[in-house]
Amino acid sequence: MKRVFLIQLLILIGFPVFAQVNIYNPSADAKADISNALIHAKNENKHVFIQIGGNWCPWCFKLNHFLSSDSLINDVLTKNYIVVKVNYSKENKNVDVLEQLEKPQRFGFPVLVILDSDGRRIHTQDTGLLESGDGYDHKKVLNFLKNWTPNALN
């Protein structure tokens, strides 16, 4: 009985390690991902929403979860933006992409960059300004997303 309990305990403790989801892909070709997103953005009259961070970053996980789990925010995001996730880690810092985006990493991680459908950077967002307590603030994030939609800028 003790042996079964010990095995069950080890499975429960070890499960979160194996179940961890990687949001950012260090092997991804960020330039190609952004180029493809720009094509879709132009065809769909949207902007490109670039989420930059790494799998090592707890706030990157919080932001990703927040953006996908809040239905109103997710709705505004998907109706107005093509989302691209760009990795920043020791495996791949995507230095050339970040250089083209005018060094958004200076704000820390995660950091957000909005491009228009022609690929021009129109905004870089320090996500620390969207926080409240130990998470993200619904109203701040929603206002940020609404303020940079194609319709808001027309």
C-alpha positions in Angstrom: 0.0 0.0 0.0 2.8 2.4 0.9 4.5 1.6 -2.4 1.3 2.5 -4.4 0.9 5.7 -2.5 4.6 6.6 -3.1 4.2 5.9 -6.8 1.1 8.0 -7.0 2.8 10.9 -5.1 5.8 10.8 -7.5 3.4 10.9 -10.5 1.5 13.9 -9.1 4.7 15.8 -8.2 6.4 15.0 -11.6 3.3 15.6 -13.7 3.6 19.5 -13.9 7.1 19.2 -15.1 6.1 17.0 -18.0 2.9 18.9 -18.7 4.6 22.3 -19.0 3.6 23.9 -22.2 6.2 25.9 -24.2 4.7 29.1 -25.5 7.8 30.2 -27.4 9.6 28.1 -29.9 13.4 28.7 -29.9 13.6 27.0 -33.2 11.0 29.1 -34.9 12.0 31.4 -37.8 10.7 34.6 -36.4 11.4 36.6 -39.6 9.3 34.1 -41.6 6.6 34.1 -39.0 6.3 37.9 -39.1 6.4 37.9 -42.9 3.5 35.4 -43.0 1.6 37.4 -40.4 2.0 40.5 -42.5 0.5 38.8 -45.5 -2.5 37.7 -43.4 -2.8 41.1 -41.8 -3.0 42.8 -45.1 -5.6 40.4 -46.5 -7.7 40.6 -43.3 -7.3 44.4 -42.6 -5.6 43.6 -39.3 -2.4 44.6 -37.4 0.3 42.2 -36.3 0.6 41.7 -32.6 4.0 40.4 -31.6 4.4 38.9 -28.2 8.1 38.6 -27.3 9.3 36.5 -24.4 10.6 33.1 -23.3 9.7 29.9 -21.7 11.9 30.9 -18.8 9.7 33.9 -17.9 6.8 33.5 -15.4 5.2 36.8 -16.5 5.3 35.6 -20.1 3.2 32.6 -19.1 0.8 34.8 -17.1 0.3 37.2 -20.1 -0.3 34.3 -22.5 -2.8 32.7 -20.2 -4.5 36.1 -19.6 -4.8 36.9 -23.3 -6.3 33.5 -24.1 -8.5 32.9 -21.1 -10.3 36.3 -21.0 -13.0 36.0 -23.6 -13.5 39.7 -24.3 -9.8 40.4 -24.6 -9.3 37.3 -26.7 -12.2 38.4 -29.0 -10.7 41.9 -29.5 -7.3 40.3 -30.1 -8.4 37.8 -32.7 -10.7 40.2 -34.5 -8.0 42.9 -34.9 -4.6 41.3 -34.9 -2.6 38.4 -36.3 -0.6 37.1 -33.3 3.1 36.1 -33.6 5.1 34.8 -30.6 8.9 35.6 -30.8 11.3 33.7 -28.6 14.0 35.3 -26.5 16.2 32.8 -24.7 19.8 31.7 -24.5 19.0 29.2 -27.3 17.8 32.0 -29.6 17.7 35.7 -28.8 16.4 36.6 -32.3 18.8 39.6 -32.2 18.2 40.5 -35.9 14.4 40.6 -35.5 14.6 42.6 -32.3 16.9 45.0 -34.0 14.4 45.5 -36.8 11.7 46.1 -34.2 13.8 48.8 -32.6 15.0 46.9 -29.6 11.8 46.2 -27.6 13.7 44.1 -25.1 14.8 47.3 -23.4 11.4 47.2 -21.7 11.9 43.7 -20.3 9.8 40.6 -20.9 7.2 40.0 -22.0 7.1 42.9 -24.4 4.5 43.6 -27.1 5.0 45.2 -30.5 2.3 46.3 -32.9 3.0 46.5 -36.6 0.6 47.8 -39.2 -0.1 45.6 -42.2 2.8 47.2 -44.1 5.3 46.1 -41.4 5.8 49.5 -39.8 6.2 49.4 -36.0 3.4 51.6 -34.7 3.8 50.8 -30.9 5.9 49.0 -28.4 4.2 48.2 -25.1 6.0 47.7 -21.8 3.7 45.0 -20.3 4.7 46.1 -16.8 2.3 49.0 -17.3 -0.5 46.6 -17.9 -0.1 44.8 -14.6 -2.1 45.0 -11.5 -1.0 43.1 -8.3 0.2 39.7 -9.3 -1.4 39.6 -12.7 -2.6 41.7 -15.6 -5.4 44.3 -15.4 -8.4 43.6 -17.6 -9.2 47.2 -18.2 -5.6 48.3 -19.0 -5.1 45.4 -21.4 -8.5 45.9 -23.1 -7.8 49.6 -23.6 -4.3 48.9 -24.9 -5.7 46.4 -27.5 -8.6 48.7 -28.5 -6.3 51.8 -28.9 -4.1 50.1 -31.5 -6.7 48.4 -33.7 -6.8 49.4 -37.4 -10.1 51.1 -36.9 -8.8 53.2 -33.9 -6.0 54.5 -36.1 -8.2 55.3 -39.1 
